[in-house]
Amino acid sequence: MDSQEIIIHVRFAPNGRVIQISERPAKLTPNQWFDVLNTRASAAYRPLARGRGVFRLSRTAVDGFKQQTVGLG
């Protein structure tokens, strides 16, 4: 199931801060996790209406990004 697609949902406050994001490692803030994903997979991001957006990534990619964040936070 390495090719399983994961949809990571993002919700933004009116000031642009990330207030909720799925698949977030516990040691990272919502903004930190968004920055990791945006830096490494910005092409996978799609903005939605009402302060929302999604990243569509493979499970392998998401797990890899989580591993890369071990030293962060």
MARDREN-420694 format. One record per atom (N, C-alpha, C): residue in one letter; atom name; x, y, z. Coordinates in Angstrom, 2 decimals, decimal comma. Layout:
! MARDREN-420694
type: A&atom: CA&c1: X&c2: Y&c3: Z
...
END
This chain:
! MARDREN-420694
type: M&atom: N&c1: 0,81&c2: -1,20&c3: 0,00
type: M&atom: CA&c1: 0,00&c2: 0,00&c3: 0,00
type: M&atom: C&c1: 0,85&c2: 1,27&c3: 0,00
type: D&atom: N&c1: 2,08&c2: 1,20&c3: -0,46
type: D&atom: CA&c1: 2,94&c2: 2,37&c3: -0,47
type: D&atom: C&c1: 2,41&c2: 3,48&c3: -1,36
type: S&atom: N&c1: 1,60&c2: 3,13&c3: -2,35
type: S&atom: CA&c1: 1,09&c2: 4,14&c3: -3,27
type: S&atom: C&c1: -0,24&c2: 4,74&c3: -2,78
type: Q&atom: N&c1: -0,66&c2: 4,40&c3: -1,58
type: Q&atom: CA&c1: -1,90&c2: 4,95&c3: -1,03
type: Q&atom: C&c1: -1,83&c2: 6,47&c3: -0,99
type: E&atom: N&c1: -2,85&c2: 7,13&c3: -1,51
type: E&atom: CA&c1: -2,88&c2: 8,59&c3: -1,49
type: E&atom: C&c1: -3,45&c2: 9,10&c3: -0,18
type: I&atom: N&c1: -2,78&c2: 10,07&c3: 0,40
type: I&atom: CA&c1: -3,20&c2: 10,71&c3: 1,63
type: I&atom: C&c1: -3,60&c2: 12,13&c3: 1,30
type: I&atom: N&c1: -4,72&c2: 12,57&c3: 1,85
type: I&atom: CA&c1: -5,15&c2: 13,96&c3: 1,69
type: I&atom: C&c1: -4,98&c2: 14,64&c3: 3,03
type: I&atom: N&c1: -4,10&c2: 15,62&c3: 3,07
type: I&atom: CA&c1: -3,84&c2: 16,37&c3: 4,29
type: I&atom: C&c1: -4,64&c2: 17,67&c3: 4,21
type: H&atom: N&c1: -5,57&c2: 17,82&c3: 5,12
type: H&atom: CA&c1: -6,44&c2: 18,99&c3: 5,16
type: H&atom: C&c1: -5,80&c2: 20,10&c3: 5,99
type: V&atom: N&c1: -5,89&c2: 21,33&c3: 5,50
type: V&atom: CA&c1: -5,33&c2: 22,49&c3: 6,18
type: V&atom: C&c1: -6,45&c2: 23,52&c3: 6,36
type: R&atom: N&c1: -6,51&c2: 24,12&c3: 7,56
type: R&atom: CA&c1: -7,44&c2: 25,22&c3: 7,82
type: R&atom: C&c1: -6,63&c2: 26,42&c3: 8,30
type: F&atom: N&c1: -6,97&c2: 27,58&c3: 7,74
type: F&atom: CA&c1: -6,26&c2: 28,81&c3: 8,06
type: F&atom: C&c1: -7,16&c2: 29,77&c3: 8,83
type: A&atom: N&c1: -6,55&c2: 30,53&c3: 9,73
type: A&atom: CA&c1: -7,24&c2: 31,62&c3: 10,41
type: A&atom: C&c1: -7,31&c2: 32,79&c3: 9,43
type: P&atom: N&c1: -8,17&c2: 33,77&c3: 9,70
type: P&atom: CA&c1: -8,25&c2: 34,94&c3: 8,82
type: P&atom: C&c1: -6,91&c2: 35,66&c3: 8,64
type: N&atom: N&c1: -6,00&c2: 35,56&c3: 9,63
type: N&atom: CA&c1: -4,71&c2: 36,22&c3: 9,52
type: N&atom: C&c1: -3,67&c2: 35,39&c3: 8,77
type: G&atom: N&c1: -4,05&c2: 34,20&c3: 8,27
type: G&atom: CA&c1: -3,15&c2: 33,37&c3: 7,49
type: G&atom: C&c1: -2,43&c2: 32,29&c3: 8,27
type: R&atom: N&c1: -2,55&c2: 32,30&c3: 9,59
type: R&atom: CA&c1: -1,92&c2: 31,25&c3: 10,40
type: R&atom: C&c1: -2,66&c2: 29,93&c3: 10,21
type: V&atom: N&c1: -1,92&c2: 28,85&c3: 10,26
type: V&atom: CA&c1: -2,53&c2: 27,52&c3: 10,17
type: V&atom: C&c1: -3,10&c2: 27,17&c3: 11,54
type: I&atom: N&c1: -4,37&c2: 26,86&c3: 11,59
type: I&atom: CA&c1: -4,99&c2: 26,51&c3: 12,87
type: I&atom: C&c1: -5,25&c2: 25,02&c3: 13,00
type: Q&atom: N&c1: -5,27&c2: 24,32&c3: 11,86
type: Q&atom: CA&c1: -5,49&c2: 22,87&c3: 11,90
type: Q&atom: C&c1: -4,89&c2: 22,26&c3: 10,65
type: I&atom: N&c1: -4,18&c2: 21,13&c3: 10,83
type: I&atom: CA&c1: -3,61&c2: 20,41&c3: 9,69
type: I&atom: C&c1: -3,50&c2: 18,94&c3: 10,08
type: S&atom: N&c1: -3,92&c2: 18,08&c3: 9,20
type: S&atom: CA&c1: -3,92&c2: 16,65&c3: 9,52
type: S&atom: C&c1: -2,53&c2: 16,02&c3: 9,33
type: E&atom: N&c1: -2,37&c2: 14,82&c3: 9,89
type: E&atom: CA&c1: -1,12&c2: 14,06&c3: 9,81
type: E&atom: C&c1: 0,06&c2: 14,76&c3: 10,49
type: R&atom: N&c1: -0,21&c2: 15,74&c3: 11,35
type: R&atom: CA&c1: 0,86&c2: 16,53&c3: 11,97
type: R&atom: C&c1: 1,57&c2: 15,76&c3: 13,07
type: P&atom: N&c1: 2,91&c2: 15,71&c3: 13,00
type: P&atom: CA&c1: 3,66&c2: 15,13&c3: 14,12
type: P&atom: C&c1: 3,41&c2: 15,95&c3: 15,39
type: A&atom: N&c1: 3,27&c2: 15,30&c3: 16,51
type: A&atom: CA&c1: 2,90&c2: 15,96&c3: 17,77
type: A&atom: C&c1: 3,87&c2: 17,06&c3: 18,19
type: K&atom: N&c1: 5,14&c2: 16,92&c3: 17,84
type: K&atom: CA&c1: 6,13&c2: 17,90&c3: 18,29
type: K&atom: C&c1: 6,17&c2: 19,16&c3: 17,45
type: L&atom: N&c1: 5,44&c2: 19,20&c3: 16,35
type: L&atom: CA&c1: 5,43&c2: 20,37&c3: 15,48
type: L&atom: C&c1: 4,13&c2: 21,15&c3: 15,65
type: T&atom: N&c1: 4,23&c2: 22,47&c3: 15,54
type: T&atom: CA&c1: 3,03&c2: 23,29&c3: 15,52
type: T&atom: C&c1: 2,35&c2: 23,13&c3: 14,15
type: P&atom: N&c1: 1,09&c2: 23,51&c3: 14,05
type: P&atom: CA&c1: 0,44&c2: 23,45&c3: 12,73
type: P&atom: C&c1: 1,21&c2: 24,25&c3: 11,66
type: N&atom: N&c1: 1,72&c2: 25,43&c3: 12,02
type: N&atom: CA&c1: 2,48&c2: 26,22&c3: 11,04
type: N&atom: C&c1: 3,78&c2: 25,54&c3: 10,64
type: Q&atom: N&c1: 4,46&c2: 24,91&c3: 11,59
type: Q&atom: CA&c1: 5,72&c2: 24,23&c3: 11,27
type: Q&atom: C&c1: 5,47&c2: 23,07&c3: 10,31
type: W&atom: N&c1: 4,43&c2: 22,28&c3: 10,54
type: W&atom: CA&c1: 4,13&c2: 21,15&c3: 9,67
type: W&atom: C&c1: 3,74&c2: 21,65&c3: 8,28
type: F&atom: N&c1: 2,94&c2: 22,72&c3: 8,20
type: F&atom: CA&c1: 2,60&c2: 23,30&c3: 6,90
type: F&atom: C&c1: 3,87&c2: 23,75&c3: 6,18
type: D&atom: N&c1: 4,79&c2: 24,39&c3: 6,89
type: D&atom: CA&c1: 6,04&c2: 24,85&c3: 6,27
type: D&atom: C&c1: 6,85&c2: 23,68&c3: 5,73
type: V&atom: N&c1: 6,90&c2: 22,57&c3: 6,47
type: V&atom: CA&c1: 7,62&c2: 21,38&c3: 6,00
type: V&atom: C&c1: 6,99&c2: 20,89&c3: 4,69
type: L&atom: N&c1: 5,69&c2: 20,73&c3: 4,70
type: L&atom: CA&c1: 5,01&c2: 20,23&c3: 3,50
type: L&atom: C&c1: 5,10&c2: 21,22&c3: 2,34
type: N&atom: N&c1: 4,94&c2: 22,49&c3: 2,62
type: N&atom: CA&c1: 5,01&c2: 23,50&c3: 1,57
type: N&atom: C&c1: 6,40&c2: 23,58&c3: 0,96
type: T&atom: N&c1: 7,42&c2: 23,41&c3: 1,78
type: T&atom: CA&c1: 8,80&c2: 23,46&c3: 1,28
type: T&atom: C&c1: 9,12&c2: 22,24&c3: 0,41
type: R&atom: N&c1: 8,67&c2: 21,08&c3: 0,84
type: R&atom: CA&c1: 9,04&c2: 19,83&c3: 0,18
type: R&atom: C&c1: 8,05&c2: 19,35&c3: -0,88
type: A&atom: N&c1: 6,81&c2: 19,84&c3: -0,83
type: A&atom: CA&c1: 5,79&c2: 19,31&c3: -1,75
type: A&atom: C&c1: 4,78&c2: 20,38&c3: -2,15
type: S&atom: N&c1: 5,24&c2: 21,57&c3: -2,45
type: S&atom: CA&c1: 4,31&c2: 22,66&c3: -2,76
type: S&atom: C&c1: 3,45&c2: 22,36&c3: -3,99
type: A&atom: N&c1: 3,96&c2: 21,58&c3: -4,93
type: A&atom: CA&c1: 3,19&c2: 21,25&c3: -6,13
type: A&atom: C&c1: 1,98&c2: 20,37&c3: -5,81
type: A&atom: N&c1: 1,98&c2: 19,73&c3: -4,65
type: A&atom: CA&c1: 0,88&c2: 18,85&c3: -4,25
type: A&atom: C&c1: -0,22&c2: 19,61&c3: -3,51
type: Y&atom: N&c1: -0,04&c2: 20,91&c3: -3,31
type: Y&atom: CA&c1: -1,02&c2: 21,72&c3: -2,55
type: Y&atom: C&c1: -2,05&c2: 22,33&c3: -3,48
type: R&atom: N&c1: -3,30&c2: 22,29&c3: -3,02
type: R&atom: CA&c1: -4,40&c2: 22,95&c3: -3,74
type: R&atom: C&c1: -5,19&c2: 23,79&c3: -2,76
type: P&atom: N&c1: -5,30&c2: 25,11&c3: -3,00
type: P&atom: CA&c1: -6,12&c2: 25,95&c3: -2,13
type: P&atom: C&c1: -7,60&c2: 25,68&c3: -2,38
type: L&atom: N&c1: -8,38&c2: 25,79&c3: -1,33
type: L&atom: CA&c1: -9,83&c2: 25,65&c3: -1,41
type: L&atom: C&c1: -10,47&c2: 26,93&c3: -0,86
type: A&atom: N&c1: -11,77&c2: 27,04&c3: -0,97
type: A&atom: CA&c1: -12,50&c2: 28,21&c3: -0,47
type: A&atom: C&c1: -12,54&c2: 28,20&c3: 1,05
type: R&atom: N&c1: -12,85&c2: 29,36&c3: 1,61
type: R&atom: CA&c1: -13,09&c2: 29,54&c3: 3,04
type: R&atom: C&c1: -11,89&c2: 29,18&c3: 3,91
type: G&atom: N&c1: -10,71&c2: 29,58&c3: 3,49
type: G&atom: CA&c1: -9,53&c2: 29,40&c3: 4,33
type: G&atom: C&c1: -9,09&c2: 27,97&c3: 4,51
type: R&atom: N&c1: -9,24&c2: 27,17&c3: 3,47
type: R&atom: CA&c1: -8,86&c2: 25,77&c3: 3,54
type: R&atom: C&c1: -7,97&c2: 25,41&c3: 2,36
type: G&atom: N&c1: -7,31&c2: 24,26&c3: 2,48
type: G&atom: CA&c1: -6,50&c2: 23,74&c3: 1,40
type: G&atom: C&c1: -6,19&c2: 22,28&c3: 1,66
type: V&atom: N&c1: -5,64&c2: 21,60&c3: 0,65
type: V&atom: CA&c1: -5,27&c2: 20,20&c3: 0,81
type: V&atom: C&c1: -3,94&c2: 19,92&c3: 0,12
type: F&atom: N&c1: -3,19&c2: 19,02&c3: 0,70
type: F&atom: CA&c1: -2,03&c2: 18,41&c3: 0,05
type: F&atom: C&c1: -2,45&c2: 16,99&c3: -0,31
type: R&atom: N&c1: -2,18&c2: 16,58&c3: -1,54
type: R&atom: CA&c1: -2,43&c2: 15,19&c3: -1,97
type: R&atom: C&c1: -1,07&c2: 14,55&c3: -2,17
type: L&atom: N&c1: -0,76&c2: 13,61&c3: -1,27
type: L&atom: CA&c1: 0,57&c2: 12,98&c3: -1,27
type: L&atom: C&c1: 0,44&c2: 11,48&c3: -1,06
type: S&atom: N&c1: 1,48&c2: 10,75&c3: -1,42
type: S&atom: CA&c1: 1,50&c2: 9,32&c3: -1,14
type: S&atom: C&c1: 1,83&c2: 9,10&c3: 0,33
type: R&atom: N&c1: 1,39&c2: 7,97&c3: 0,86
type: R&atom: CA&c1: 1,71&c2: 7,62&c3: 2,25
type: R&atom: C&c1: 3,23&c2: 7,58&c3: 2,44
type: T&atom: N&c1: 3,95&c2: 7,08&c3: 1,45
type: T&atom: CA&c1: 5,41&c2: 7,01&c3: 1,54
type: T&atom: C&c1: 6,02&c2: 8,40&c3: 1,69
type: A&atom: N&c1: 5,53&c2: 9,36&c3: 0,93
type: A&atom: CA&c1: 6,04&c2: 10,73&c3: 1,01
type: A&atom: C&c1: 5,75&c2: 11,33&c3: 2,38
type: V&atom: N&c1: 4,53&c2: 11,17&c3: 2,87
type: V&atom: CA&c1: 4,15&c2: 11,74&c3: 4,17
type: V&atom: C&c1: 5,02&c2: 11,13&c3: 5,27
type: D&atom: N&c1: 5,18&c2: 9,81&c3: 5,25
type: D&atom: CA&c1: 6,02&c2: 9,16&c3: 6,26
type: D&atom: C&c1: 7,47&c2: 9,64&c3: 6,17
type: G&atom: N&c1: 7,95&c2: 9,85&c3: 4,96
type: G&atom: CA&c1: 9,32&c2: 10,36&c3: 4,78
type: G&atom: C&c1: 9,47&c2: 11,77&c3: 5,34
type: F&atom: N&c1: 8,49&c2: 12,63&c3: 5,10
type: F&atom: CA&c1: 8,55&c2: 14,00&c3: 5,63
type: F&atom: C&c1: 8,52&c2: 13,97&c3: 7,15
type: K&atom: N&c1: 7,72&c2: 13,07&c3: 7,73
type: K&atom: CA&c1: 7,69&c2: 12,96&c3: 9,20
type: K&atom: C&c1: 9,04&c2: 12,54&c3: 9,73
type: Q&atom: N&c1: 9,71&c2: 11,60&c3: 9,07
type: Q&atom: CA&c1: 11,03&c2: 11,16&c3: 9,50
type: Q&atom: C&c1: 12,05&c2: 12,29&c3: 9,43
type: Q&atom: N&c1: 11,92&c2: 13,15&c3: 8,42
type: Q&atom: CA&c1: 12,85&c2: 14,28&c3: 8,28
type: Q&atom: C&c1: 12,67&c2: 15,33&c3: 9,34
type: T&atom: N&c1: 11,54&c2: 15,30&c3: 10,05
type: T&atom: CA&c1: 11,28&c2: 16,31&c3: 11,07
type: T&atom: C&c1: 11,74&c2: 15,89&c3: 12,45
type: V&atom: N&c1: 12,40&c2: 14,74&c3: 12,56
type: V&atom: CA&c1: 12,80&c2: 14,21&c3: 13,87
type: V&atom: C&c1: 13,59&c2: 15,24&c3: 14,67
type: G&atom: N&c1: 14,46&c2: 16,02&c3: 14,04
type: G&atom: CA&c1: 15,26&c2: 17,00&c3: 14,76
type: G&atom: C&c1: 14,60&c2: 18,35&c3: 14,95
type: L&atom: N&c1: 13,40&c2: 18,52&c3: 14,40
type: L&atom: CA&c1: 12,70&c2: 19,81&c3: 14,51
type: L&atom: C&c1: 11,80&c2: 19,84&c3: 15,73
type: G&atom: N&c1: 11,30&c2: 21,03&c3: 16,04
type: G&atom: CA&c1: 10,28&c2: 21,16&c3: 17,08
type: G&atom: C&c1: 10,76&c2: 21,57&c3: 18,41
END
